[in-house]
């Protein structure tokens, strides 16, 4: 065979191979074209082209144009946001639903307690209760206002309730006397000293304040967690993150590797870089979860608001009966301290004591008591929330793992058959740590560790603040009101106010709730030396003294002004 024939055969085989290779290339891009045509990409080439125009994906032969790379960049950004949101949505909806359930339970619990007390007192005390029902209505109104706004000093509000109740009952057990408003103010100052209601006010104040503080901040914690998850999961990836996402998720498609997934460790590095700021939330998040679990334990035990509010009508009625039993002793001591009141005029027939307030309490039978609030019990509700809280620990530091394992990365057994950022092969880099500071050597994403995310930092502070409040609630303390009181209370912090001339009212105003008078504890007043007439005389005398003392000063000022005017005229 001549060399000419051999050359002809070789050329023919080369042409056939070139044709076959061309057909293979065309088939490769045809598969890519079929996949991306369904997504609205109409510019996929029929066969591979040179990739010199690509900015992120490998620049060898490729099935992606510049326009495709740009579109895939936007698609990768969208997919990333969706993956974060989808992973966080369940957590966010969990906190949202538990907050709604707890809020519904608490609101209904208060309504049931108020209805139970009203029904019991109407049939036990009848008209006398209805004529004084605003005292009890104000009590529940203020309890609701505290839960909703926190702008109520629970201890002072409860002190005011018992003082007002004593004023009303003192008149009812002493119907033969006429009491002025000043005299009743004097009577109310004996509430703590004489303990006319027994030990009920002290015990109830301790139980109510602790239970309400814990319940309110627990509900606030659920709402705060809901909001933090919602805000933090609304990610805004950096340009460097978007490039890394594109390279990981869609660059293998440009190389015709449609079914090859990113290597697991490669995916983790990309996600840890893109979610570095979110991971920094984890420490405060875990502290918050621990604080919520602490308060939950209190709600299950000594601070159980259901066990406080359910029998509150019985406890208040016990206090009223105690006052009835000791009305003679209480009245005599009040008369000694405040003076003997004037008897009612003869023209007005006085009621006998038996016509006053001698009704006795009859407790409800179990079937008469209101149904459980919101169709559940506090124990079941708290137990459910505790389980969800425990599941939420370390959520932000494990977020990259959860996203990668959710059908994005290849399994760990496919380490040699996965996309490593350049080709289908093993990913050789180690996985970086969590948080912004750990990304300085991240091989998959360029992260500027000097620029923390402002939204994340703000929510870290939110969690820190809520955690502090929860820890105080665990100990039965209300930080919000303590802070407000320290700033606004002049009498307790060196105002120089002493004796009976001091103003004894501390008002909490709200646009939604009528003003409620709340007297402070009269620490500097000796009630044994007080007389209602002296109060009025002191006020009148002080006013006249001020007027008299100001008279000479005003006269001197007037003469000075006249002299000045005359001097100017003479000039």
C-alpha positions, 0 to 999 in steps of 0.5 A: 500500500502506497503512502498516498493511500495511507494519507487518504485513510488518515485524513478521512478518519480525522474528518469523521472524528471531527464530525463526531466530536462536533456532534457531541459538543452540539448534544452537550449544549442541547441538553443545557439548552433544553433545561434553560429554555424552560426557565426563560433563557432563549440565548443558549448556544447550540454548541460550545463556544469559547469562554473568554468572555465569562467573568466568573465561570471557567473560561474554557469551552462553555455553553454560557454566553455573557448574558446567560452568566449575568442572568444566572448571577441574578438567579443564584442570588434569588435561589440563595435568598429563597433557601435562607427564607425557606429554612427560616420560615418554619422557625419564624412561623413557630414563634409567631403562632406560639406568640398568638396562642400565648397572647390569646390565652393570657387575654382570655384568662384575664377576661374569664377571671374578671367575669368570674369575680363579677358573677360571684360578687353580683350574686353575693353582695348584690347592689352594694357590689354593683355600686362599687364595681368600678374599683374591681373593673379598674383593677382588671383594666390596669392588669390588662394595661400592664400586659399590653404596655408595661406602663403600670407599677404593679405594686403601687396599683395593687396598693391603690386597689386595697386602699380604695376598697378599704375606703368603700368598705369603711363607709359600708360598715360605718353607715351611721357616719358621714365621711369627707374625702379628706377623711377617707384619704386618711383612712386609706393610709391605714391599709398597710398598718392595720391590715384590715384584709389580713395577709391576702394583699401581701400574698396576692401582690407577690403572686400577681407581680411575679406572675404578670412580669414573667408572663408579659416578658415571656410573650415579649420574648416570643414576639422578639424572636419572631421579629428577629428571625424575620429581619435577619433571614431577609439576606442581602448578599454582597457582590462577592457572595453572589459571585461565589454562589454563581460559581457553585450553583450554575457554573457546572451547568455551563460546562455541561455538568447538569446533574453534578452537585457542589461538593458538601465542604465547598457548599459549606464554605460558600454558605459560611462566607455568605452567612458570616454575619448571621452566625455572629448572632448565635451567641446572643441567640442562645443566651436568649433561648436559655433565658426564655427556658428559665422564665418558662420554668417559672411559669410552670412553677411559682409564677404560674399566672393561671394558678394566680388569676383563676382563684383571684375572686375567692382570694379577694372575697376572703379579704373582704370577709376578713375586713367584715370580721374585724370591722369594729377593731379597724374602725376604732383604730381609724377613729383614734388616728383620723378623729371621730367622724361626724354622724349623719344628719338627723334629717337623713335616716341612718342605716343600721350596720346590718343594712350595710355590708354583711353579705357572706361569700358562697364559693363557686362549685367547679362546674360553675367556674369559667372554662380554661382559657383558649382551650388549653392550660398554661402548662401544656402551652409552656411545655410546647413552647419549651420544646420549640425553643430547645430545637431553635438553639444554635440555629444561626451557626447551623444554618449553612449546614441546613441549607447545603443538606437541603438538596443543594450539595452532594452527599459526603459519599460522592466526594470524587463526583462533585463540583469543586468550583473548577471541575468534577473532582474532590474538594481539597480545602478544609471547612472554615469556622463560623462567624465574620472573623473566621472568614479571613481565610475562606477559600470559597468567598471573599469576605470583608471582615471589617464591615459587619452587617448593621441589621445583624448588629442591631438585632444582636442588641435587641436580643441582648436587651430582651435577654436581660429583661427575661433574666430580671423577670425570672427573679420577679423584677420589672426592669422597664418600670424600675428604669422609668421610676428612677428617672421620674421619681423626685420624692425618693431621690432627694427632692427635699420633700418632707412631712404632710405637705408632700404630694402623695400621688403618682400618676400613670397616664395613657392615651388609651386608659383613664387616669388612675390615682395611685398613692405612694406609700406614706413613708414620712407621715405619722397617721396618728397625728393627722386630722382631716381638718388639719390637711385642709387647714395646712393647704389653706395656710400654706397658700396664704403664707406664700401670698403674704411672703411674696408681697414685700418682694413684689413691692421692692421689685416694682419700686426698683423698676420705677426708679430705673424708668425715672433715671432714664427719663432724667437723662 
